Amino acid sequence: MNIAPNTLPGALLTEVQAADFLNVSPRTLQTWRLRGGGPTFVKMGKSVRYRAVDLDAFVCQKLANSTSELSYGGSQ
């Protein structure tokens, strides 16, 4: 499933859509929710959703110019 590049910033994405957006598995998102270190999410009852703007922010937080800038303190 592909996310359209013009997805509204506040749009709520499912776990599968968010995983596709980040090019990770849904299981990775589940692990990040449990252990921390992943993107901000919205919990509504049993449903988990991700805002497109939060996924963009998560990606921006991970930007680096060299490997020496990266911290390897977990599954981030």
Phi and psi restraints in degrees (range 20) as a CNS / XPLOR table:
assign (resid 1 and name C) (resid 2 and name N)
       (resid 2 and name CA) (resid 2 and name C) 1.0 -103.5 20.0 2
assign (resid 2 and name N) (resid 2 and name CA)
       (resid 2 and name C) (resid 3 and name N) 1.0 141.4 20.0 2
assign (resid 2 and name C) (resid 3 and name N)
       (resid 3 and name CA) (resid 3 and name C) 1.0 -92.8 20.0 2
assign (resid 3 and name N) (resid 3 and name CA)
       (resid 3 and name C) (resid 4 and name N) 1.0 127.8 20.0 2
assign (resid 3 and name C) (resid 4 and name N)
       (resid 4 and name CA) (resid 4 and name C) 1.0 -63.8 20.0 2
assign (resid 4 and name N) (resid 4 and name CA)
       (resid 4 and name C) (resid 5 and name N) 1.0 138.2 20.0 2
assign (resid 4 and name C) (resid 5 and name N)
       (resid 5 and name CA) (resid 5 and name C) 1.0 -60.1 20.0 2
assign (resid 5 and name N) (resid 5 and name CA)
       (resid 5 and name C) (resid 6 and name N) 1.0 -22.7 20.0 2
assign (resid 5 and name C) (resid 6 and name N)
       (resid 6 and name CA) (resid 6 and name C) 1.0 -97.1 20.0 2
assign (resid 6 and name N) (resid 6 and name CA)
       (resid 6 and name C) (resid 7 and name N) 1.0 25.8 20.0 2
assign (resid 6 and name C) (resid 7 and name N)
       (resid 7 and name CA) (resid 7 and name C) 1.0 -58.6 20.0 2
assign (resid 7 and name N) (resid 7 and name CA)
       (resid 7 and name C) (resid 8 and name N) 1.0 133.5 20.0 2
assign (resid 7 and name C) (resid 8 and name N)
       (resid 8 and name CA) (resid 8 and name C) 1.0 -60.4 20.0 2
assign (resid 8 and name N) (resid 8 and name CA)
       (resid 8 and name C) (resid 9 and name N) 1.0 138.2 20.0 2
assign (resid 8 and name C) (resid 9 and name N)
       (resid 9 and name CA) (resid 9 and name C) 1.0 -54.9 20.0 2
assign (resid 9 and name N) (resid 9 and name CA)
       (resid 9 and name C) (resid 10 and name N) 1.0 -36.0 20.0 2
assign (resid 9 and name C) (resid 10 and name N)
       (resid 10 and name CA) (resid 10 and name C) 1.0 -90.5 20.0 2
assign (resid 10 and name N) (resid 10 and name CA)
       (resid 10 and name C) (resid 11 and name N) 1.0 3.5 20.0 2
assign (resid 10 and name C) (resid 11 and name N)
       (resid 11 and name CA) (resid 11 and name C) 1.0 -60.8 20.0 2
assign (resid 11 and name N) (resid 11 and name CA)
       (resid 11 and name C) (resid 12 and name N) 1.0 140.0 20.0 2
assign (resid 11 and name C) (resid 12 and name N)
       (resid 12 and name CA) (resid 12 and name C) 1.0 -93.3 20.0 2
assign (resid 12 and name N) (resid 12 and name CA)
       (resid 12 and name C) (resid 13 and name N) 1.0 124.3 20.0 2
assign (resid 12 and name C) (resid 13 and name N)
       (resid 13 and name CA) (resid 13 and name C) 1.0 -108.1 20.0 2
assign (resid 13 and name N) (resid 13 and name CA)
       (resid 13 and name C) (resid 14 and name N) 1.0 146.9 20.0 2
assign (resid 13 and name C) (resid 14 and name N)
       (resid 14 and name CA) (resid 14 and name C) 1.0 -71.5 20.0 2
assign (resid 14 and name N) (resid 14 and name CA)
       (resid 14 and name C) (resid 15 and name N) 1.0 169.9 20.0 2
assign (resid 14 and name C) (resid 15 and name N)
       (resid 15 and name CA) (resid 15 and name C) 1.0 -59.2 20.0 2
assign (resid 15 and name N) (resid 15 and name CA)
       (resid 15 and name C) (resid 16 and name N) 1.0 -41.9 20.0 2
assign (resid 15 and name C) (resid 16 and name N)
       (resid 16 and name CA) (resid 16 and name C) 1.0 -65.6 20.0 2
assign (resid 16 and name N) (resid 16 and name CA)
       (resid 16 and name C) (resid 17 and name N) 1.0 -42.7 20.0 2
assign (resid 16 and name C) (resid 17 and name N)
       (resid 17 and name CA) (resid 17 and name C) 1.0 -65.3 20.0 2
assign (resid 17 and name N) (resid 17 and name CA)
       (resid 17 and name C) (resid 18 and name N) 1.0 -42.0 20.0 2
assign (resid 17 and name C) (resid 18 and name N)
       (resid 18 and name CA) (resid 18 and name C) 1.0 -64.8 20.0 2
assign (resid 18 and name N) (resid 18 and name CA)
       (resid 18 and name C) (resid 19 and name N) 1.0 -41.9 20.0 2
assign (resid 18 and name C) (resid 19 and name N)
       (resid 19 and name CA) (resid 19 and name C) 1.0 -61.8 20.0 2
assign (resid 19 and name N) (resid 19 and name CA)
       (resid 19 and name C) (resid 20 and name N) 1.0 -41.7 20.0 2
assign (resid 19 and name C) (resid 20 and name N)
       (resid 20 and name CA) (resid 20 and name C) 1.0 -63.9 20.0 2
assign (resid 20 and name N) (resid 20 and name CA)
       (resid 20 and name C) (resid 21 and name N) 1.0 -42.1 20.0 2
assign (resid 20 and name C) (resid 21 and name N)
       (resid 21 and name CA) (resid 21 and name C) 1.0 -58.2 20.0 2
assign (resid 21 and name N) (resid 21 and name CA)
       (resid 21 and name C) (resid 22 and name N) 1.0 -41.7 20.0 2
assign (resid 21 and name C) (resid 22 and name N)
       (resid 22 and name CA) (resid 22 and name C) 1.0 -89.8 20.0 2
assign (resid 22 and name N) (resid 22 and name CA)
       (resid 22 and name C) (resid 23 and name N) 1.0 -5.4 20.0 2
assign (resid 22 and name C) (resid 23 and name N)
       (resid 23 and name CA) (resid 23 and name C) 1.0 60.7 20.0 2
assign (resid 23 and name N) (resid 23 and name CA)
       (resid 23 and name C) (resid 24 and name N) 1.0 42.8 20.0 2
assign (resid 23 and name C) (resid 24 and name N)
       (resid 24 and name CA) (resid 24 and name C) 1.0 -129.1 20.0 2
assign (resid 24 and name N) (resid 24 and name CA)
       (resid 24 and name C) (resid 25 and name N) 1.0 171.9 20.0 2
assign (resid 24 and name C) (resid 25 and name N)
       (resid 25 and name CA) (resid 25 and name C) 1.0 -83.9 20.0 2
assign (resid 25 and name N) (resid 25 and name CA)
       (resid 25 and name C) (resid 26 and name N) 1.0 154.8 20.0 2
assign (resid 25 and name C) (resid 26 and name N)
       (resid 26 and name CA) (resid 26 and name C) 1.0 -56.8 20.0 2
assign (resid 26 and name N) (resid 26 and name CA)
       (resid 26 and name C) (resid 27 and name N) 1.0 -33.6 20.0 2
assign (resid 26 and name C) (resid 27 and name N)
       (resid 27 and name CA) (resid 27 and name C) 1.0 -62.0 20.0 2
assign (resid 27 and name N) (resid 27 and name CA)
       (resid 27 and name C) (resid 28 and name N) 1.0 -36.6 20.0 2
assign (resid 27 and name C) (resid 28 and name N)
       (resid 28 and name CA) (resid 28 and name C) 1.0 -62.7 20.0 2
assign (resid 28 and name N) (resid 28 and name CA)
       (resid 28 and name C) (resid 29 and name N) 1.0 -43.3 20.0 2
assign (resid 28 and name C) (resid 29 and name N)
       (resid 29 and name CA) (resid 29 and name C) 1.0 -61.5 20.0 2
assign (resid 29 and name N) (resid 29 and name CA)
       (resid 29 and name C) (resid 30 and name N) 1.0 -40.5 20.0 2
assign (resid 29 and name C) (resid 30 and name N)
       (resid 30 and name CA) (resid 30 and name C) 1.0 -61.9 20.0 2
assign (resid 30 and name N) (resid 30 and name CA)
       (resid 30 and name C) (resid 31 and name N) 1.0 -42.4 20.0 2
assign (resid 30 and name C) (resid 31 and name N)
       (resid 31 and name CA) (resid 31 and name C) 1.0 -64.5 20.0 2
assign (resid 31 and name N) (resid 31 and name CA)
       (resid 31 and name C) (resid 32 and name N) 1.0 -43.4 20.0 2
assign (resid 31 and name C) (resid 32 and name N)
       (resid 32 and name CA) (resid 32 and name C) 1.0 -61.6 20.0 2
assign (resid 32 and name N) (resid 32 and name CA)
       (resid 32 and name C) (resid 33 and name N) 1.0 -39.4 20.0 2
assign (resid 32 and name C) (resid 33 and name N)
       (resid 33 and name CA) (resid 33 and name C) 1.0 -63.8 20.0 2
assign (resid 33 and name N) (resid 33 and name CA)
       (resid 33 and name C) (resid 34 and name N) 1.0 -38.2 20.0 2
assign (resid 33 and name C) (resid 34 and name N)
       (resid 34 and name CA) (resid 34 and name C) 1.0 -72.0 20.0 2
assign (resid 34 and name N) (resid 34 and name CA)
       (resid 34 and name C) (resid 35 and name N) 1.0 -46.4 20.0 2
assign (resid 34 and name C) (resid 35 and name N)
       (resid 35 and name CA) (resid 35 and name C) 1.0 -95.7 20.0 2
assign (resid 35 and name N) (resid 35 and name CA)
       (resid 35 and name C) (resid 36 and name N) 1.0 -15.8 20.0 2
assign (resid 35 and name C) (resid 36 and name N)
       (resid 36 and name CA) (resid 36 and name C) 1.0 91.4 20.0 2
assign (resid 36 and name N) (resid 36 and name CA)
       (resid 36 and name C) (resid 37 and name N) 1.0 169.8 20.0 2
assign (resid 36 and name C) (resid 37 and name N)
       (resid 37 and name CA) (resid 37 and name C) 1.0 96.2 20.0 2
assign (resid 37 and name N) (resid 37 and name CA)
       (resid 37 and name C) (resid 38 and name N) 1.0 -4.1 20.0 2
assign (resid 37 and name C) (resid 38 and name N)
       (resid 38 and name CA) (resid 38 and name C) 1.0 -99.4 20.0 2
assign (resid 38 and name N) (resid 38 and name CA)
       (resid 38 and name C) (resid 39 and name N) 1.0 -173.6 20.0 2
assign (resid 38 and name C) (resid 39 and name N)
       (resid 39 and name CA) (resid 39 and name C) 1.0 -70.9 20.0 2
assign (resid 39 and name N) (resid 39 and name CA)
       (resid 39 and name C) (resid 40 and name N) 1.0 155.7 20.0 2
assign (resid 39 and name C) (resid 40 and name N)
       (resid 40 and name CA) (resid 40 and name C) 1.0 -61.2 20.0 2
assign (resid 40 and name N) (resid 40 and name CA)
       (resid 40 and name C) (resid 41 and name N) 1.0 141.5 20.0 2
assign (resid 40 and name C) (resid 41 and name N)
       (resid 41 and name CA) (resid 41 and name C) 1.0 -133.0 20.0 2
assign (resid 41 and name N) (resid 41 and name CA)
       (resid 41 and name C) (resid 42 and name N) 1.0 166.4 20.0 2
assign (resid 41 and name C) (resid 42 and name N)
       (resid 42 and name CA) (resid 42 and name C) 1.0 -114.6 20.0 2
assign (resid 42 and name N) (resid 42 and name CA)
       (resid 42 and name C) (resid 43 and name N) 1.0 129.5 20.0 2
assign (resid 42 and name C) (resid 43 and name N)
       (resid 43 and name CA) (resid 43 and name C) 1.0 -111.2 20.0 2
assign (resid 43 and name N) (resid 43 and name CA)
       (resid 43 and name C) (resid 44 and name N) 1.0 118.7 20.0 2
assign (resid 43 and name C) (resid 44 and name N)
       (resid 44 and name CA) (resid 44 and name C) 1.0 -125.7 20.0 2
assign (resid 44 and name N) (resid 44 and name CA)
       (resid 44 and name C) (resid 45 and name N) 1.0 99.2 20.0 2
assign (resid 44 and name C) (resid 45 and name N)
       (resid 45 and name CA) (resid 45 and name C) 1.0 65.0 20.0 2
assign (resid 45 and name N) (resid 45 and name CA)
       (resid 45 and name C) (resid 46 and name N) 1.0 -124.1 20.0 2
assign (resid 45 and name C) (resid 46 and name N)
       (resid 46 and name CA) (resid 46 and name C) 1.0 -90.5 20.0 2
assign (resid 46 and name N) (resid 46 and name CA)
       (resid 46 and name C) (resid 47 and name N) 1.0 -7.5 20.0 2
assign (resid 46 and name C) (resid 47 and name N)
       (resid 47 and name CA) (resid 47 and name C) 1.0 -87.1 20.0 2
assign (resid 47 and name N) (resid 47 and name CA)
       (resid 47 and name C) (resid 48 and name N) 1.0 142.0 20.0 2
assign (resid 47 and name C) (resid 48 and name N)
       (resid 48 and name CA) (resid 48 and name C) 1.0 -117.1 20.0 2
assign (resid 48 and name N) (resid 48 and name CA)
       (resid 48 and name C) (resid 49 and name N) 1.0 131.8 20.0 2
assign (resid 48 and name C) (resid 49 and name N)
       (resid 49 and name CA) (resid 49 and name C) 1.0 -133.8 20.0 2
assign (resid 49 and name N) (resid 49 and name CA)
       (resid 49 and name C) (resid 50 and name N) 1.0 157.2 20.0 2
assign (resid 49 and name C) (resid 50 and name N)
       (resid 50 and name CA) (resid 50 and name C) 1.0 -124.6 20.0 2
assign (resid 50 and name N) (resid 50 and name CA)
       (resid 50 and name C) (resid 51 and name N) 1.0 134.2 20.0 2
assign (resid 50 and name C) (resid 51 and name N)
       (resid 51 and name CA) (resid 51 and name C) 1.0 -82.8 20.0 2
assign (resid 51 and name N) (resid 51 and name CA)
       (resid 51 and name C) (resid 52 and name N) 1.0 138.2 20.0 2
assign (resid 51 and name C) (resid 52 and name N)
       (resid 52 and name CA) (resid 52 and name C) 1.0 -57.1 20.0 2
assign (resid 52 and name N) (resid 52 and name CA)
       (resid 52 and name C) (resid 53 and name N) 1.0 -39.1 20.0 2
assign (resid 52 and name C) (resid 53 and name N)
       (resid 53 and name CA) (resid 53 and name C) 1.0 -62.7 20.0 2
assign (resid 53 and name N) (resid 53 and name CA)
       (resid 53 and name C) (resid 54 and name N) 1.0 -35.9 20.0 2
assign (resid 53 and name C) (resid 54 and name N)
       (resid 54 and name CA) (resid 54 and name C) 1.0 -71.7 20.0 2
assign (resid 54 and name N) (resid 54 and name CA)
       (resid 54 and name C) (resid 55 and name N) 1.0 -33.4 20.0 2
assign (resid 54 and name C) (resid 55 and name N)
       (resid 55 and name CA) (resid 55 and name C) 1.0 -67.3 20.0 2
assign (resid 55 and name N) (resid 55 and name CA)
       (resid 55 and name C) (resid 56 and name N) 1.0 -40.9 20.0 2
assign (resid 55 and name C) (resid 56 and name N)
       (resid 56 and name CA) (resid 56 and name C) 1.0 -62.0 20.0 2
assign (resid 56 and name N) (resid 56 and name CA)
       (resid 56 and name C) (resid 57 and name N) 1.0 -43.6 20.0 2
assign (resid 56 and name C) (resid 57 and name N)
       (resid 57 and name CA) (resid 57 and name C) 1.0 -62.6 20.0 2
assign (resid 57 and name N) (resid 57 and name CA)
       (resid 57 and name C) (resid 58 and name N) 1.0 -40.5 20.0 2
assign (resid 57 and name C) (resid 58 and name N)
       (resid 58 and name CA) (resid 58 and name C) 1.0 -60.1 20.0 2
assign (resid 58 and name N) (resid 58 and name CA)
       (resid 58 and name C) (resid 59 and name N) 1.0 -45.2 20.0 2
assign (resid 58 and name C) (resid 59 and name N)
       (resid 59 and name CA) (resid 59 and name C) 1.0 -62.9 20.0 2
assign (resid 59 and name N) (resid 59 and name CA)
       (resid 59 and name C) (resid 60 and name N) 1.0 -43.9 20.0 2
assign (resid 59 and name C) (resid 60 and name N)
       (resid 60 and name CA) (resid 60 and name C) 1.0 -62.1 20.0 2
assign (resid 60 and name N) (resid 60 and name CA)
       (resid 60 and name C) (resid 61 and name N) 1.0 -34.7 20.0 2
assign (resid 60 and name C) (resid 61 and name N)
       (resid 61 and name CA) (resid 61 and name C) 1.0 -66.8 20.0 2
assign (resid 61 and name N) (resid 61 and name CA)
       (resid 61 and name C) (resid 62 and name N) 1.0 -21.4 20.0 2
assign (resid 61 and name C) (resid 62 and name N)
       (resid 62 and name CA) (resid 62 and name C) 1.0 -94.7 20.0 2
assign (resid 62 and name N) (resid 62 and name CA)
       (resid 62 and name C) (resid 63 and name N) 1.0 0.8 20.0 2
assign (resid 62 and name C) (resid 63 and name N)
       (resid 63 and name CA) (resid 63 and name C) 1.0 -65.6 20.0 2
assign (resid 63 and name N) (resid 63 and name CA)
       (resid 63 and name C) (resid 64 and name N) 1.0 140.6 20.0 2
assign (resid 63 and name C) (resid 64 and name N)
       (resid 64 and name CA) (resid 64 and name C) 1.0 -150.6 20.0 2
assign (resid 64 and name N) (resid 64 and name CA)
       (resid 64 and name C) (resid 65 and name N) 1.0 153.4 20.0 2
assign (resid 64 and name C) (resid 65 and name N)
       (resid 65 and name CA) (resid 65 and name C) 1.0 -100.6 20.0 2
assign (resid 65 and name N) (resid 65 and name CA)
       (resid 65 and name C) (resid 66 and name N) 1.0 -16.5 20.0 2
assign (resid 65 and name C) (resid 66 and name N)
       (resid 66 and name CA) (resid 66 and name C) 1.0 -155.4 20.0 2
assign (resid 66 and name N) (resid 66 and name CA)
       (resid 66 and name C) (resid 67 and name N) 1.0 162.0 20.0 2
assign (resid 66 and name C) (resid 67 and name N)
       (resid 67 and name CA) (resid 67 and name C) 1.0 -67.5 20.0 2
assign (resid 67 and name N) (resid 67 and name CA)
       (resid 67 and name C) (resid 68 and name N) 1.0 -22.6 20.0 2
assign (resid 67 and name C) (resid 68 and name N)
       (resid 68 and name CA) (resid 68 and name C) 1.0 -70.4 20.0 2
assign (resid 68 and name N) (resid 68 and name CA)
       (resid 68 and name C) (resid 69 and name N) 1.0 -15.4 20.0 2
assign (resid 68 and name C) (resid 69 and name N)
       (resid 69 and name CA) (resid 69 and name C) 1.0 -81.8 20.0 2
assign (resid 69 and name N) (resid 69 and name CA)
       (resid 69 and name C) (resid 70 and name N) 1.0 -15.9 20.0 2
assign (resid 69 and name C) (resid 70 and name N)
       (resid 70 and name CA) (resid 70 and name C) 1.0 -83.9 20.0 2
assign (resid 70 and name N) (resid 70 and name CA)
       (resid 70 and name C) (resid 71 and name N) 1.0 143.1 20.0 2
assign (resid 70 and name C) (resid 71 and name N)
       (resid 71 and name CA) (resid 71 and name C) 1.0 -107.0 20.0 2
assign (resid 71 and name N) (resid 71 and name CA)
       (resid 71 and name C) (resid 72 and name N) 1.0 136.5 20.0 2
assign (resid 71 and name C) (resid 72 and name N)
       (resid 72 and name CA) (resid 72 and name C) 1.0 -114.8 20.0 2
assign (resid 72 and name N) (resid 72 and name CA)
       (resid 72 and name C) (resid 73 and name N) 1.0 53.4 20.0 2
assign (resid 72 and name C) (resid 73 and name N)
       (resid 73 and name CA) (resid 73 and name C) 1.0 -93.9 20.0 2
assign (resid 73 and name N) (resid 73 and name CA)
       (resid 73 and name C) (resid 74 and name N) 1.0 23.4 20.0 2
assign (resid 73 and name C) (resid 74 and name N)
       (resid 74 and name CA) (resid 74 and name C) 1.0 160.2 20.0 2
assign (resid 74 and name N) (resid 74 and name CA)
       (resid 74 and name C) (resid 75 and name N) 1.0 -159.0 20.0 2
assign (resid 74 and name C) (resid 75 and name N)
       (resid 75 and name CA) (resid 75 and name C) 1.0 -93.7 20.0 2
assign (resid 75 and name N) (resid 75 and name CA)
       (resid 75 and name C) (resid 76 and name N) 1.0 53.0 20.0 2
